[in-house]
Amino acid sequence: MKAKFLSIVLLIALFLGMAAVQPGYAQDTAPTVGLNQTGVSITPGTDAKSGQPGAVVSYTLTITNNSGSPVTLTISSTSISDPKNPWNVEVSPSGEIDLGDAATRTVAVTIGIPGTVTPGSMDVTTVRISDTGGEVGNAVLTTTAAAAATSPAPGRPLLVLDSYSVGADSIKAGSQFDLTLRVRNNGQDFGRNVVLTFSGSEFMPVDTGGVRSLSEIDPGERLDVVQPFIASSSLFGVKYGSITVNVSYTDLAGVATYTETFTITISLSQPSSSGGVARPTATPTAVSRPQLVVSNYGTDVEPLQPGSMFTLDLSVTNLGNADARTVTMVLGGGGSADTGTPGAGGVSGGGGDLSTFAPLGSSNLVYLGDLVAGATQKISVPLVVNVTANPAAYAFKISFVFDDTKGVRQSNDQIITLLVFQLPQVEIGFYRDPGVFMTGNMNMLPLQITNLGRKSAVLGNIKVTAQNADVTNNVSLVGALEPGGYFTLDANVMPYQAGPLDLEVTVNYTDDFNQQRVIVQNMSIEVQEMPAPEPMPEGQDPNFPTDGNGSSGNENLWQKIVRFFKGLFGLDSSPSVPETPIEEIPIEPLPGNTKPIQPGPKG
């Protein structure tokens, strides 16, 4: 008897648990209005930071109550990290707090990174605020373990020529002057052991032998380098001269070595014939020579990537005082620079460096014809980036071989810089048929992002948004994707109106030059109108709907409990069926017999 009594108590508790109201929902399964819809919010909703192993990363969250009345909130947190090496997460304050109307409260979150984790490990902490009706808001904090302090800085140093000056508008031939170069580090790492070498036959270096050095240049720093020169007397009558500066340097660790080449053009003043005592002098013979310079360049494809086929557009200007005849441009350099009378066989371009950028449709020799003094000619050359090229800034050499007006062969070398990126190649779509979408109904978007590239890609957050729809669970951190790897996101969307619904999926990441980029893809789904419920048949009691067999199709909880106890005590526990009145059929006498038929005795 005691065991039977205990079984009855357990069954009653089971039914009461089934009838319990889930948090945030009423008994009729309609969602309740949470505080997040009446003015309580937590900001920021998402945040991400990094720190070295053993460090403590701090976050600051703000809870605001604009609901119009005081509220009592509960603050809690959950953390997702390696269970074998958990991260220490502390939230202050935690538990219950009282927040008046139009009041704010600051929540401090500290996350301790274990000293034994490897760089790249991460912890995702969710801070939730709830009221008596359930959760009303949350903030997702992503903490990543960065590389140790002894590791080299990301990126590479990149030295460029910011500006230069000679202290005057022009220089006289045979005079001494100081050339001041302002060098700037546009890279992300420190440049060390910087050596600048000056070369050229038109200007002779003084005091230093044409070599200057810098011990170190920080990222974004500008330093001035001064080198004295003497302009050659052979420059009388020449308008322009050039100096070539070769720069070599290493990164902070001293492992990688980089080189740059700059060509500097200096304006020369013409000799004056006025002033002084008139005396017989020899009339100097003006030196006529062309000077070809690449004044502008660009590409039709941005950005350049391994395997990209693009067109290089160049503007070549003759800054000299003489015409350049039979000009040949040699891509990759290597054209003959020997002066003198041209020999048989023309120009050779076999020594050009085309390991990274190679010509398409023709050789690396491009014939430009004659270029008169002061004229500019535009050239377009199709090129392709080698598929084995790594992301970097490449110096591409271009040589111009031509004859002057006296038929003497001359050559000018130019350096341009081309940037090569390795951007991730991803595809965003559905990993299965999403099915039919109804207005006013919560539907799931089975999104998937796949890495189609041949190298691994590190991606940031993927986010899906839509107009005329409520989208939830729509942000997630992707992380590293191996070639062919994929990441799925099951977002929830509730459309407001029927018809096509446009979805926008964005993925942010950092490129090879530490610049923020975003992948944007638009998708469209078809939304149908939610069908209206069918009306109840006439004559059926709405309190006792049946399934067609006479049994009740919708009993409340207490009716089920009463039937259960009736069954335990041997009573009738069948569902109650409303009584249907029985229509009496009158019995008519048979033809020819006026006496009604009497029923026989029972049995």
N, C-alpha and C positions, 0 to 999 in steps of 0.2 A: 504493500500500500504506500509505504514511504517512497519507494522508487517511482511509483506511478505519479505521486504528487510532485516529485522533483522534475519528472519529464514534462508535466503540465506547465510548471513554472518556466522551464527553459523554452518551451514552445511559445509561451506568451511573450517572453523577452525577445524571441526571434521575430515575431510579427511586429512588435513595437519598434524594433530596429529597422525593419523594412519600411515602416511608416514614418521614420524620422525625416525631418526636412533637411535637405542638403544645405550647407552654408551658402548664402547668397541667392537662394531660390525659394519661391513660395511653394505651397503644396500643389498648386495647379500647374507646376513646372514652368511657370512664366518667370523670366529673369527679373530680379529685383533691381531697383535703381541704386547703384553703389555711390559712394561719396565721390568717386572719380568723375561722376557725371554732375555733381553738384558743387564742385569748386575745390576739392582737396587734390593737391598735386605734389609730386616729388621731382626735383630737377638737380642735375641733369638726368635724363632717362638712361643714357649710356655714357660710359667714359672708359678710356683705356690709357694705361701708363706702363712703364717698364722700369726695371731696377736690376742691379747686379745681385748675384747670389749672396745672401746674408743681409741685404738691405731691407728697410721698412718703407713701403709705399703708402702714402696718405691720400685719401679722397675726402671731399667735403660736399655733402648733399643738403638741400634745403627743402623743407616741407612747408607748404603754404595752405592755409585754410581760408577759402573764399566762399564757403558754403552758406554763410549767413547765420550760423549758430555754432556754439562751442561743440567740440567733438572729443572723443576719447579714442586714441589710436594705439595699435600694437605694432611695434617695430621688431622684425625678425630678419634673419639672413640664412642663406644656404650657400655652400661653396662646392665647386666641382674642381678637383685637382687629383693628383696621384694619391690613392689611398695609402700606399706604402711610404710616402713622403709628404704628409699633409702640410698645407700652408696655414700659418697662424692668422686668423681673421678676428678682429675685434670691432664691435659696433657700439658707439656711445652717443646718446643713450640707447638702451635696448629695453624691451618690455613695453609697458603701457605709459603713454604720455597724454596730458591734457593740453588741447590747443584751442585757444579762444578764436572768435570770429576775426578775420582779417589779420591773424597772427602768423608768424613764421617760426620755424625751429630748425636749427642746424644740427645735422647728424655727421659725426666724424667716424670714418672707416679707415682702419689701419690694417695693412696686409703685410705680414712678415714673410719674405722669400727665404726658404731654407738654403743654407749654404752648400748643400750637397746636390742641388738640382743642376741640370745641364742647361746651357743657354738655349733659348727657344721654348722651354717649358712654360706653361701658363696656368693660371687659375681664373675661373669665372665665378664671381660672387654676385648673388642676387639679393638685394636689400628690399624687403617687402613692407608695406604699411597696410594694416587691415583695421576694419571696424567690426561691429557685431554682425554685419551682413557679409563679411568676407573681405578679400583683398581689393584694395582701391587704387593701388599704384605700386610700381617697383622700379628699381634702378639696377642695371646690369653693368658691373665693373669688371673689366678684363685686364689682368696684370701679367706681364710677360717678363721672364728672366732674360736680361740682356747679357752680352758678352762681358767677360772680366775686364777690369780697367787696364790690364796690361796688353790687351789685344789692340791692334792698330785701328785707327779711325776708319769708318766706312768711306768708300769712294777713293779718289786719287787726287793729288795736287795737279793743278792746271795753270801754268804761268802764261800770261798774255801781256802784250804791250799796251798799256793804258794810254800813254801819250809820250811824245818826245819833243825836244826843243833844242835850238842851237844858240839862243840868246839874241838873235836878230832875225829880221825878215829874210835876209839872204847873206851868203858868205862869199867873200872875194877869193879868187884863185890865188894860191900862194900864202894865204893868211892862216893863223892858228885860231881854233875855236874849241869850245867845250860842248860836247854832245851829252845832253841829260836825258836819260831814259827813265820813265816811271813804269815799273813792273808790278803787276797785280796778280794775286793768286785767286783764281776763280774756282778752284777745286774745293773738295771737302776734307783734304788731308794737308798736313804741314809739308812744305817743300824744303829740303835740306841739301847742302853741298851744291848750291847754285853757282854755275860757272858760265859766264858770258864771254864769247870769243868774237871779236870784230875782224872782218876781213873785207878786202876790196883794194884794187889798185889805184883808185881815184883819190882816196883819203888815207893818209898815213897816220897810224896811232902814235901817240907820244907818251913817254914815261912808263907805261905799264906793259908794253909789248902787245897791246891789243887784247888783254885778258883781264876781266874783272870777276869778282866772286862775292857771294852772299852766303852767310852761314845758315840762315833759316828765314823763311817767310811764312807767316801764319795764313790760314784761310781767310780771304777777304782783305788781307793787308796789302798796302801799296808801299813800295820802297823805290827810292831814286838811286840810279847808278850814273856816275859822271865819268866820261872818257874824253880826254883831250885829243884833237886831231889837227893835222896840217893838210889843207887842201892843195892838191898837186897843181903846179903851174901849167900843166897841160890842159887844165879846165878853163883857160881863158876863152871867152866867147861862147861857153856852154851854159845853157840855162839850168840844167838839172844834173845831179850826180846821185849815186846810190851807195849805201853801206849795208852789208849783210851781217846780221847778228845771229850767231848760233848759241842756243841756251841748252845746257844739260843740267839735270837735277835728279834727286831721288826722293822717295817718300820718307815718312818719319822713321820707319824701321830700317831704312837704308837697303831694302831688298830690291824694289823695283826701280829701274832707271828710265827716265823720260828725256826726250829731246824736242826742242822747238826751233824754228828758223824764222826770222823776221827780216824783211827788206825795207830799209828806210830811204826815202827820197828827200834830198836836200836841194833847196833852191839856191842858185848861184847868181851873184850880181854881175852885171856887165861893166867893163871898164869905161870910165868917164873920160871924155876928150877935152873938158874945160878945166880952167884953173891952172896956176903955176906959170913958170917962165917958159915961153915957147922955146923949144930946142928940138933939133932933129932927132927923131926916134924911129925905130923900126916899127912898121905897121904890123901888129900881130895878126897872124892868120887865124880866122875863126875856125874852130873845130866843129865840124858838122857830124852829128851822130844821132841815130834814133835811140829811143828808150821806151820799150814796151812794158806796160804795167797792167795787171789785172785790177781794174778799178771797182768791179762789182761781180758777185757771183751768187747763185742760188740753185735750188733743186725743185723739181715739180712734185716730188714725193716727200712728205713729212709725216712721221720721221723715217729715216733710213733704217732698214733692218737687214740681217743676213738673207741673201737671195732677192733683195729688192731690185727691180729694173727701173731706172730713173733717167731723167734728162738733166744734165748739168748745163746751166745757162751762164755764160761768161761775157763780160764786157771788157774788151781789151782796148787800151788807149795808148797812143804814141805820144809820150810826154817829151820827146827829144825835139831838136831843131832841124831834123833832116828826115827825109822819107825812108821808110823801111820797105824794101822790095823783096818779092818772092818769100813772104813770111810763112813759115811752117811751125805749127804748134805741136809739141811732142808731149803727149799725156804720160805722166809718170816720170818725166825728166829723161835724162840720158842722151839728149841730142848733142851733136858735136859742137863744142865751144871753141874750137881752134880758129884763130883769126887768120886772115890771109885770103888769097884767091881761092874760091870754091873749086874743089876737084871733081873729077867725074864720079858719078854714083849717087849724087844728091845727099840727102840727110838720112842718117841712120837713127832709128828709134828702138833698136833691140835692147839697149841697156836700161830701159825704163822699169821702174818698180810698179808692177801691176798685180801684186799678190792679193791686194784687198779690193781694189776697184779696177775692173777690166772693161775695155770698150766693147760695144755691140754693133754689128752691122758694118764695121770698117776697122782698120788698124788704129794704132795709137798716134799716127801721124795725120794731122788735119791741115790742109793747105788753105791759107787765108788770103793769098795774093799780096798786093801792095797796100801799105797803110801809110798815108801821108802824115806829116807832123801835125799834132793836135787833133787828129781824127779818132773816132771810137768805132769799133766794130763789135757786133754781138754774134756770139757763136753758141750753138746748142749741140751737145755731144751726148749720145745715148751710152750709158754705162750700166754695169751690174755689180752689186755687192757680193763678194765671195760668201758662200754659205758657211764657210769655216770661220768667218770673222767674229770676233768677240766684241761685246759692247765697249766702246772706247772712243776717244777723239783721235782721228787719224790725220796726219799731215800728208797732203797729196801734192806732189811736185809737178809743175808744168814748166816746160822750157820753150822759148821762142828762138828759132834760128832764122836769120834773115841776112840780106846784103844791104850795105849802105849805098849811098849815091856813087861811091867810087868803086863799087863792086867788091868790097872787102866783107868777108863772112864774119858775122857777129852773133852773139847768143845772150839772151836774158833768161834767168831762172826765177820762177815764182813759186811760193808755197801758199796753199789754201788749206783750211781745216774743215773736215767733214765728220759729223757725229753719227755713230752707228748705235742703235738701240736694239734691245732684245725684249720686245713687249710680249706679254702672255697671249696665247691664242686659245680662246675658250669658246664654248658653245653653251647657250642657255636655252632650255626648253623644258618639256614635261617628260618625266620618266615613265609615265603611263597615261592612258586616256583619262582626262580629268572628269569626264561624265557631263551630266546636264546640270546647269546652274539655274537656280530659281530665285526670283526676287524675294527679299525679306527672309531668305533662308541661308544659314551658315554653310558654306561650301569650302572644300579643301583644294588648294592649289598644289599639286605634286611637282614642284620645281626641281630642276637638276642643272648644275653647272659642271661641265666636263673640260678637262685640259687636253686640247688637241695638239699642243706643241710637242717638240722633241726634248724639252728640258722642263724641269720642275718649276712651278710658279708659286709665289707666295702672295696670296690675295687677302684683302681686308674684309670688311663687312659686305654682305649681300643684302639688299633691301628691295622690297617690292611695294609699290604704291599704285593707287588707282583713283580716278575721279568718279563721283557718284557711287561710292561703295565704301564700306567699313572693312579695312584690312587689319588683321591682328596677327601676332606671331610672325611678323614680316621682316625681322632683322636677325641676322646670325653671322658669326665670324667664320670665314671659310678656312683660313690658314694655308698650309703648304699642300699643293696638289702635285703628285708625280705625273709623268706623261701617261695619258690615258686614264688618270684618276678622276673621280667625280665627287661632288658634294650635293646633298639633297636638302631641301627646305620645304616643309609642309606648312604653308601659310593658310590662314583662314580669311575668306572674303565673303561679305554679305552685300550683294548688289541691291541698289535702291530702285532701279527701273530696268525694264526689259530692253533688249537690243544688244548691239556690240558694246563690250566693255574693254577699254584700252588699259593694259597693264604696263607699267614702266619698271624694269628691273635694272638696278645700278650696282656695280661692284667697284670699290675703290682699291687702289694699290699704289706702290711707289716704284718708279722706273729706275733704270740703271744709273741715272744722274741725280737720284734722290729728289725727284720732282713728283708731286702728287698727281695721279691720273685717275680717271673714272671710265669704266666700261658701261655704256648705256645700251639697253636693248628693249624695244617695244614689242609687246605681244597683245593679242586680241582674243577674247573668248565671247561666246554667244550666250546671252542670258534670256531665259524664257519667263513669262508671267506665271506666278504661282496660281494653280487652278483653284477655283472656289469650291468649298465643301458642298456635297449633295444635300438637298433638303430631306428631312425625315418624312417617311410615308405617313399619309393621313390615317388617323385612328390608332396610332401606336403611342403608348404612354412613354414620354421621354424619361420618366423615372425608372422604367423597367424595359430597357431595350433588349430585344432578343436576337439570337443568331439564326433564327429561322427554324429551330428545332424545339422551341419552347423554353430553352434555358436562358437564364439571365446572362447578358454579355458584359455588364458593368456593375459589379457589386462593390460597396464600400468596405472598408476594413472591418468594421464592427459586425456587419452581416456575415463576413467570412469567419470571424471568431465565434459567433453564435452557432453557425452550422458545425464548426469543429467540435464544440462542446456537446452538441446534440448527438454527433456521431460517437463520441466517447461513451455516452450513457445509453446508447442503443436506440436513440430517437431518430426520427426522420430528418436527415441532414441534406436533402436535395434542395437545389435552389428554388426560391419562391417564385411562382408563376402567377401573374394576375388572373383572376377568375374571368372566364369568358362566358357570358350568358348563353344558355342553350335555347335555341329557337324551337318551339314545339311545332311539330308538323301535324296538322289535323288529319284524322283517318276518315276517308270518304267511303260510304257503302258501295258494294259492288252493284253493277247494273242489274236491275230486276229484283233486288233484295233490299227492302227498306229497313231491315233489321241490322243494326251494326254488328260487326264481328266482335265477339268477346274473347279476350285472351284466355288461354288455357291455364290450368293450375300450374304453379311452379313445381319443379321436380319431376 
